[in-house]
Amino acid sequence: MEFFSYESLKILQSAHKIAHEMRFSDVGTDHLLLAFCEKNSFLKQLNIDPLDLKFEVYKLIGFGSCENPPSSYTPKTKTVIDNSLDEVSSFKDGLVEPIHIFISLLKEKNCISNAVFDNLSMDTDILIDL
């Protein structure tokens, strides 16, 4: 995590907290998406309503039953985090910023966050190009 900015670490911490509050044993891409709804303002710049995202996530996954804090990330979330490092390289930036994680999240297919975008008729390819 040494390559992640303070703001990016806050997103990851928020996702962990959200997963715990929602009683899930692992932090999923859905929790990461909810963390962006809470912590980032660039969603509005992309014409994405955080409330729409939140509603759709809750509708899709509901709440879990785990009482302990999440112990790890789901495989898809790990992939998103790992791929955010590639995004830094492609932009020739220094540290992983929240936008790098978000772009990586948009690119990850077959996960809850992608289902949220699909259900809201959001074209992730267009969002990536913005």
C-alpha positions as CSV (number, residue, x, y, z in Angstrom):
1,M,0.0,0.0,0.0
2,E,3.0,2.2,-0.1
3,F,2.1,3.3,-3.6
4,F,-1.3,4.6,-2.6
5,S,-2.1,8.2,-1.8
6,Y,-3.6,9.2,1.5
7,E,-7.0,9.8,-0.3
8,S,-6.8,6.3,-1.9
9,L,-6.1,4.7,1.5
10,K,-9.1,6.5,2.9
11,I,-11.3,5.0,0.1
12,L,-10.0,1.5,1.0
13,Q,-10.6,2.1,4.7
14,S,-14.1,3.4,4.0
15,A,-14.9,0.3,1.9
16,H,-13.7,-1.9,4.8
17,K,-15.9,0.0,7.3
18,I,-18.9,-0.2,5.0
19,A,-18.5,-3.9,4.6
20,H,-18.3,-4.3,8.3
21,E,-21.4,-2.1,8.9
22,M,-23.2,-4.2,6.2
23,R,-22.1,-7.4,8.0
24,F,-20.0,-8.9,5.2
25,S,-16.9,-11.1,5.8
26,D,-15.0,-9.7,2.8
27,V,-14.7,-6.3,1.2
28,G,-16.3,-6.5,-2.3
29,T,-16.3,-4.2,-5.3
30,D,-19.8,-3.1,-4.1
31,H,-18.3,-1.8,-0.9
32,L,-15.6,0.0,-2.8
33,L,-18.3,1.6,-5.0
34,L,-20.2,2.7,-1.8
35,A,-16.9,4.2,-0.5
36,F,-16.7,6.3,-3.6
37,C,-20.2,7.5,-3.0
38,E,-19.2,8.7,0.5
39,K,-15.7,10.0,-0.1
40,N,-15.4,11.4,-3.6
41,S,-16.7,14.4,-5.5
42,F,-15.6,13.4,-9.0
43,L,-18.7,11.3,-9.4
44,K,-20.7,14.4,-9.9
45,Q,-18.2,15.6,-12.5
46,L,-18.9,12.3,-14.4
47,N,-22.7,13.0,-14.0
48,I,-23.1,10.0,-11.7
49,D,-25.5,10.4,-8.9
50,P,-24.1,8.8,-5.7
51,L,-27.6,8.2,-4.4
52,D,-28.5,6.1,-7.5
53,L,-25.4,4.0,-7.0
54,K,-26.1,3.5,-3.3
55,F,-29.7,2.5,-3.9
56,E,-28.7,0.0,-6.6
57,V,-26.0,-1.6,-4.4
58,Y,-28.3,-2.0,-1.5
59,K,-31.0,-3.5,-3.8
60,L,-28.5,-6.0,-5.3
61,I,-26.7,-7.2,-2.2
62,G,-28.7,-6.3,0.9
63,F,-27.0,-7.0,4.2
64,G,-24.9,-10.0,5.3
65,S,-24.8,-11.8,8.6
66,C,-21.2,-11.7,9.7
67,E,-20.5,-10.1,13.0
68,N,-16.7,-9.9,12.7
69,P,-14.9,-7.2,10.7
70,P,-14.0,-8.2,7.1
71,S,-10.9,-10.3,7.0
72,S,-9.9,-9.7,3.4
73,Y,-10.8,-8.4,0.0
74,T,-12.8,-10.5,-2.5
75,P,-10.7,-11.7,-5.5
76,K,-12.4,-9.1,-7.7
77,T,-11.6,-6.3,-5.3
78,K,-8.0,-7.5,-5.1
79,T,-7.9,-7.4,-8.9
80,V,-9.3,-3.8,-8.9
81,I,-6.6,-2.7,-6.4
82,D,-3.8,-4.4,-8.3
83,N,-5.0,-3.0,-11.6
84,S,-5.1,0.5,-10.2
85,L,-1.3,0.3,-10.1
86,D,-1.4,-0.3,-13.8
87,E,-3.5,2.8,-14.2
88,V,-0.9,4.8,-12.5
89,S,1.7,3.5,-15.0
90,S,-0.5,4.3,-18.0
91,F,-1.0,7.9,-16.8
92,K,2.7,8.2,-15.7
93,D,1.5,9.4,-12.3
94,G,3.4,8.8,-9.0
95,L,0.9,7.4,-6.6
96,V,-2.4,5.6,-6.9
97,E,-5.1,8.2,-6.6
98,P,-8.8,7.6,-6.1
99,I,-9.5,8.1,-9.8
100,H,-7.1,5.3,-10.7
101,I,-9.0,2.9,-8.4
102,F,-12.3,4.1,-9.9
103,I,-11.1,3.5,-13.5
104,S,-9.9,0.1,-12.5
105,L,-13.3,-0.6,-10.9
106,L,-15.1,0.5,-14.1
107,K,-12.9,-1.8,-16.2
108,E,-13.6,-4.9,-14.0
109,K,-16.3,-7.1,-15.5
110,N,-18.5,-9.7,-13.9
111,C,-18.7,-8.1,-10.4
112,I,-21.3,-6.4,-8.4
113,S,-20.1,-2.9,-9.1
114,N,-20.3,-3.7,-12.9
115,A,-23.9,-5.0,-12.4
116,V,-24.7,-1.7,-10.7
117,F,-23.5,0.3,-13.7
118,D,-25.4,-2.0,-16.0
119,N,-28.6,-1.7,-14.1
120,L,-28.3,2.0,-14.2
121,S,-27.7,1.9,-17.9
122,M,-24.2,3.5,-17.5
123,D,-21.8,2.7,-20.2
124,T,-18.5,2.0,-18.4
125,D,-16.5,2.4,-21.6
126,I,-17.7,5.9,-22.1
127,L,-17.0,6.7,-18.4
128,I,-13.4,5.3,-18.8
129,D,-12.8,7.6,-21.8
130,L,-13.9,10.7,-19.9
